[in-house]
Amino acid sequence: MTATTVATSTFRQRGRICAALKEAGLAKAFVTDEHAPALAKAGLAPEYGTPMLTFLRGISSTAAARLLTALRDIKEPAR
């Protein structure tokens, strides 16, 4: 059996996501239903009640990048 290694989100990505959450007016402590639209746009399943940093540590670096883009789109919707 071989193990696969998936690069998880970086400390820097998690910091940027937390800043984007704050700018979008979303809670930073726990994953809630208010995060569902951004998570869905990023292709992530919400884990309601999970501490946000725990959730972010568990996603891939690519997923973190998609989530950051989705959060920025909330702040600055397409025209």
Chimera marker file (.cmm) of the C-alpha trace (Angstrom):
<marker_set name="trace">
<marker id="1" x="0.000" y="0.000" z="0.000" r="1" g="1" b="0" radius="0.5"/>
<marker id="2" x="1.334" y="3.410" z="-0.913" r="1" g="1" b="0" radius="0.5"/>
<marker id="3" x="0.550" y="6.587" z="0.893" r="1" g="1" b="0" radius="0.5"/>
<marker id="4" x="-0.252" y="9.793" z="-0.919" r="1" g="1" b="0" radius="0.5"/>
<marker id="5" x="0.755" y="13.128" z="0.456" r="1" g="1" b="0" radius="0.5"/>
<marker id="6" x="-1.549" y="16.059" z="-0.117" r="1" g="1" b="0" radius="0.5"/>
<marker id="7" x="-0.148" y="19.484" z="0.615" r="1" g="1" b="0" radius="0.5"/>
<marker id="8" x="-2.384" y="21.125" z="3.179" r="1" g="1" b="0" radius="0.5"/>
<marker id="9" x="-3.073" y="24.828" z="3.387" r="1" g="1" b="0" radius="0.5"/>
<marker id="10" x="-0.144" y="26.951" z="4.469" r="1" g="1" b="0" radius="0.5"/>
<marker id="11" x="0.038" y="29.220" z="7.483" r="1" g="1" b="0" radius="0.5"/>
<marker id="12" x="0.084" y="32.202" z="5.114" r="1" g="1" b="0" radius="0.5"/>
<marker id="13" x="-3.023" y="30.981" z="3.249" r="1" g="1" b="0" radius="0.5"/>
<marker id="14" x="-4.891" y="30.491" z="6.522" r="1" g="1" b="0" radius="0.5"/>
<marker id="15" x="-3.980" y="34.022" z="7.578" r="1" g="1" b="0" radius="0.5"/>
<marker id="16" x="-5.186" y="35.452" z="4.266" r="1" g="1" b="0" radius="0.5"/>
<marker id="17" x="-8.435" y="33.485" z="4.505" r="1" g="1" b="0" radius="0.5"/>
<marker id="18" x="-9.061" y="34.763" z="8.041" r="1" g="1" b="0" radius="0.5"/>
<marker id="19" x="-8.441" y="38.326" z="6.856" r="1" g="1" b="0" radius="0.5"/>
<marker id="20" x="-10.818" y="37.788" z="3.912" r="1" g="1" b="0" radius="0.5"/>
<marker id="21" x="-13.463" y="36.387" z="6.290" r="1" g="1" b="0" radius="0.5"/>
<marker id="22" x="-13.168" y="39.531" z="8.404" r="1" g="1" b="0" radius="0.5"/>
<marker id="23" x="-13.392" y="41.801" z="5.344" r="1" g="1" b="0" radius="0.5"/>
<marker id="24" x="-16.477" y="39.919" z="4.133" r="1" g="1" b="0" radius="0.5"/>
<marker id="25" x="-18.100" y="40.314" z="7.560" r="1" g="1" b="0" radius="0.5"/>
<marker id="26" x="-18.125" y="36.564" z="8.234" r="1" g="1" b="0" radius="0.5"/>
<marker id="27" x="-17.371" y="34.816" z="11.516" r="1" g="1" b="0" radius="0.5"/>
<marker id="28" x="-13.824" y="33.545" z="11.992" r="1" g="1" b="0" radius="0.5"/>
<marker id="29" x="-14.241" y="31.270" z="15.017" r="1" g="1" b="0" radius="0.5"/>
<marker id="30" x="-16.325" y="28.364" z="13.693" r="1" g="1" b="0" radius="0.5"/>
<marker id="31" x="-17.661" y="27.094" z="10.369" r="1" g="1" b="0" radius="0.5"/>
<marker id="32" x="-21.322" y="28.135" z="10.185" r="1" g="1" b="0" radius="0.5"/>
<marker id="33" x="-24.082" y="28.257" z="7.622" r="1" g="1" b="0" radius="0.5"/>
<marker id="34" x="-23.030" y="31.801" z="6.698" r="1" g="1" b="0" radius="0.5"/>
<marker id="35" x="-19.877" y="30.297" z="5.161" r="1" g="1" b="0" radius="0.5"/>
<marker id="36" x="-21.844" y="27.837" z="2.989" r="1" g="1" b="0" radius="0.5"/>
<marker id="37" x="-21.968" y="29.976" z="-0.210" r="1" g="1" b="0" radius="0.5"/>
<marker id="38" x="-18.195" y="30.585" z="-0.251" r="1" g="1" b="0" radius="0.5"/>
<marker id="39" x="-17.429" y="26.977" z="0.658" r="1" g="1" b="0" radius="0.5"/>
<marker id="40" x="-19.749" y="25.707" z="-2.072" r="1" g="1" b="0" radius="0.5"/>
<marker id="41" x="-18.151" y="28.018" z="-4.637" r="1" g="1" b="0" radius="0.5"/>
<marker id="42" x="-14.743" y="26.652" z="-3.593" r="1" g="1" b="0" radius="0.5"/>
<marker id="43" x="-16.010" y="23.071" z="-3.886" r="1" g="1" b="0" radius="0.5"/>
<marker id="44" x="-15.737" y="22.375" z="-0.160" r="1" g="1" b="0" radius="0.5"/>
<marker id="45" x="-18.259" y="20.653" z="2.078" r="1" g="1" b="0" radius="0.5"/>
<marker id="46" x="-19.022" y="22.686" z="5.199" r="1" g="1" b="0" radius="0.5"/>
<marker id="47" x="-18.190" y="21.050" z="8.527" r="1" g="1" b="0" radius="0.5"/>
<marker id="48" x="-20.552" y="23.052" z="10.717" r="1" g="1" b="0" radius="0.5"/>
<marker id="49" x="-19.348" y="23.682" z="14.249" r="1" g="1" b="0" radius="0.5"/>
<marker id="50" x="-15.719" y="22.930" z="13.429" r="1" g="1" b="0" radius="0.5"/>
<marker id="51" x="-13.248" y="25.579" z="14.585" r="1" g="1" b="0" radius="0.5"/>
<marker id="52" x="-12.287" y="27.557" z="11.491" r="1" g="1" b="0" radius="0.5"/>
<marker id="53" x="-8.535" y="27.060" z="11.909" r="1" g="1" b="0" radius="0.5"/>
<marker id="54" x="-9.006" y="23.298" z="12.307" r="1" g="1" b="0" radius="0.5"/>
<marker id="55" x="-11.118" y="23.245" z="9.157" r="1" g="1" b="0" radius="0.5"/>
<marker id="56" x="-8.545" y="25.287" z="7.225" r="1" g="1" b="0" radius="0.5"/>
<marker id="57" x="-5.685" y="23.046" z="8.376" r="1" g="1" b="0" radius="0.5"/>
<marker id="58" x="-7.556" y="20.075" z="6.940" r="1" g="1" b="0" radius="0.5"/>
<marker id="59" x="-8.016" y="21.399" z="3.402" r="1" g="1" b="0" radius="0.5"/>
<marker id="60" x="-5.511" y="21.248" z="0.581" r="1" g="1" b="0" radius="0.5"/>
<marker id="61" x="-3.463" y="24.201" z="-0.535" r="1" g="1" b="0" radius="0.5"/>
<marker id="62" x="-5.417" y="24.248" z="-3.809" r="1" g="1" b="0" radius="0.5"/>
<marker id="63" x="-8.750" y="24.254" z="-1.970" r="1" g="1" b="0" radius="0.5"/>
<marker id="64" x="-7.502" y="27.087" z="0.240" r="1" g="1" b="0" radius="0.5"/>
<marker id="65" x="-6.678" y="29.119" z="-2.870" r="1" g="1" b="0" radius="0.5"/>
<marker id="66" x="-10.184" y="28.475" z="-4.274" r="1" g="1" b="0" radius="0.5"/>
<marker id="67" x="-11.748" y="29.491" z="-0.953" r="1" g="1" b="0" radius="0.5"/>
<marker id="68" x="-9.740" y="32.704" z="-0.856" r="1" g="1" b="0" radius="0.5"/>
<marker id="69" x="-10.925" y="33.545" z="-4.375" r="1" g="1" b="0" radius="0.5"/>
<marker id="70" x="-14.535" y="32.795" z="-3.387" r="1" g="1" b="0" radius="0.5"/>
<marker id="71" x="-14.264" y="35.051" z="-0.325" r="1" g="1" b="0" radius="0.5"/>
<marker id="72" x="-12.794" y="37.869" z="-2.397" r="1" g="1" b="0" radius="0.5"/>
<marker id="73" x="-15.685" y="37.487" z="-4.852" r="1" g="1" b="0" radius="0.5"/>
<marker id="74" x="-18.113" y="38.002" z="-1.949" r="1" g="1" b="0" radius="0.5"/>
<marker id="75" x="-16.348" y="41.230" z="-1.021" r="1" g="1" b="0" radius="0.5"/>
<marker id="76" x="-16.041" y="42.411" z="-4.626" r="1" g="1" b="0" radius="0.5"/>
<marker id="77" x="-18.833" y="40.823" z="-6.694" r="1" g="1" b="0" radius="0.5"/>
<marker id="78" x="-18.415" y="40.595" z="-10.460" r="1" g="1" b="0" radius="0.5"/>
<marker id="79" x="-19.774" y="43.561" z="-12.340" r="1" g="1" b="0" radius="0.5"/>
<link id1="1" id2="2" r="1" g="1" b="0" radius="0.2"/>
<link id1="2" id2="3" r="1" g="1" b="0" radius="0.2"/>
<link id1="3" id2="4" r="1" g="1" b="0" radius="0.2"/>
<link id1="4" id2="5" r="1" g="1" b="0" radius="0.2"/>
<link id1="5" id2="6" r="1" g="1" b="0" radius="0.2"/>
<link id1="6" id2="7" r="1" g="1" b="0" radius="0.2"/>
<link id1="7" id2="8" r="1" g="1" b="0" radius="0.2"/>
<link id1="8" id2="9" r="1" g="1" b="0" radius="0.2"/>
<link id1="9" id2="10" r="1" g="1" b="0" radius="0.2"/>
<link id1="10" id2="11" r="1" g="1" b="0" radius="0.2"/>
<link id1="11" id2="12" r="1" g="1" b="0" radius="0.2"/>
<link id1="12" id2="13" r="1" g="1" b="0" radius="0.2"/>
<link id1="13" id2="14" r="1" g="1" b="0" radius="0.2"/>
<link id1="14" id2="15" r="1" g="1" b="0" radius="0.2"/>
<link id1="15" id2="16" r="1" g="1" b="0" radius="0.2"/>
<link id1="16" id2="17" r="1" g="1" b="0" radius="0.2"/>
<link id1="17" id2="18" r="1" g="1" b="0" radius="0.2"/>
<link id1="18" id2="19" r="1" g="1" b="0" radius="0.2"/>
<link id1="19" id2="20" r="1" g="1" b="0" radius="0.2"/>
<link id1="20" id2="21" r="1" g="1" b="0" radius="0.2"/>
<link id1="21" id2="22" r="1" g="1" b="0" radius="0.2"/>
<link id1="22" id2="23" r="1" g="1" b="0" radius="0.2"/>
<link id1="23" id2="24" r="1" g="1" b="0" radius="0.2"/>
<link id1="24" id2="25" r="1" g="1" b="0" radius="0.2"/>
<link id1="25" id2="26" r="1" g="1" b="0" radius="0.2"/>
<link id1="26" id2="27" r="1" g="1" b="0" radius="0.2"/>
<link id1="27" id2="28" r="1" g="1" b="0" radius="0.2"/>
<link id1="28" id2="29" r="1" g="1" b="0" radius="0.2"/>
<link id1="29" id2="30" r="1" g="1" b="0" radius="0.2"/>
<link id1="30" id2="31" r="1" g="1" b="0" radius="0.2"/>
<link id1="31" id2="32" r="1" g="1" b="0" radius="0.2"/>
<link id1="32" id2="33" r="1" g="1" b="0" radius="0.2"/>
<link id1="33" id2="34" r="1" g="1" b="0" radius="0.2"/>
<link id1="34" id2="35" r="1" g="1" b="0" radius="0.2"/>
<link id1="35" id2="36" r="1" g="1" b="0" radius="0.2"/>
<link id1="36" id2="37" r="1" g="1" b="0" radius="0.2"/>
<link id1="37" id2="38" r="1" g="1" b="0" radius="0.2"/>
<link id1="38" id2="39" r="1" g="1" b="0" radius="0.2"/>
<link id1="39" id2="40" r="1" g="1" b="0" radius="0.2"/>
<link id1="40" id2="41" r="1" g="1" b="0" radius="0.2"/>
<link id1="41" id2="42" r="1" g="1" b="0" radius="0.2"/>
<link id1="42" id2="43" r="1" g="1" b="0" radius="0.2"/>
<link id1="43" id2="44" r="1" g="1" b="0" radius="0.2"/>
<link id1="44" id2="45" r="1" g="1" b="0" radius="0.2"/>
<link id1="45" id2="46" r="1" g="1" b="0" radius="0.2"/>
<link id1="46" id2="47" r="1" g="1" b="0" radius="0.2"/>
<link id1="47" id2="48" r="1" g="1" b="0" radius="0.2"/>
<link id1="48" id2="49" r="1" g="1" b="0" radius="0.2"/>
<link id1="49" id2="50" r="1" g="1" b="0" radius="0.2"/>
<link id1="50" id2="51" r="1" g="1" b="0" radius="0.2"/>
<link id1="51" id2="52" r="1" g="1" b="0" radius="0.2"/>
<link id1="52" id2="53" r="1" g="1" b="0" radius="0.2"/>
<link id1="53" id2="54" r="1" g="1" b="0" radius="0.2"/>
<link id1="54" id2="55" r="1" g="1" b="0" radius="0.2"/>
<link id1="55" id2="56" r="1" g="1" b="0" radius="0.2"/>
<link id1="56" id2="57" r="1" g="1" b="0" radius="0.2"/>
<link id1="57" id2="58" r="1" g="1" b="0" radius="0.2"/>
<link id1="58" id2="59" r="1" g="1" b="0" radius="0.2"/>
<link id1="59" id2="60" r="1" g="1" b="0" radius="0.2"/>
<link id1="60" id2="61" r="1" g="1" b="0" radius="0.2"/>
<link id1="61" id2="62" r="1" g="1" b="0" radius="0.2"/>
<link id1="62" id2="63" r="1" g="1" b="0" radius="0.2"/>
<link id1="63" id2="64" r="1" g="1" b="0" radius="0.2"/>
<link id1="64" id2="65" r="1" g="1" b="0" radius="0.2"/>
<link id1="65" id2="66" r="1" g="1" b="0" radius="0.2"/>
<link id1="66" id2="67" r="1" g="1" b="0" radius="0.2"/>
<link id1="67" id2="68" r="1" g="1" b="0" radius="0.2"/>
<link id1="68" id2="69" r="1" g="1" b="0" radius="0.2"/>
<link id1="69" id2="70" r="1" g="1" b="0" radius="0.2"/>
<link id1="70" id2="71" r="1" g="1" b="0" radius="0.2"/>
<link id1="71" id2="72" r="1" g="1" b="0" radius="0.2"/>
<link id1="72" id2="73" r="1" g="1" b="0" radius="0.2"/>
<link id1="73" id2="74" r="1" g="1" b="0" radius="0.2"/>
<link id1="74" id2="75" r="1" g="1" b="0" radius="0.2"/>
<link id1="75" id2="76" r="1" g="1" b="0" radius="0.2"/>
<link id1="76" id2="77" r="1" g="1" b="0" radius="0.2"/>
<link id1="77" id2="78" r="1" g="1" b="0" radius="0.2"/>
<link id1="78" id2="79" r="1" g="1" b="0" radius="0.2"/>
</marker_set>
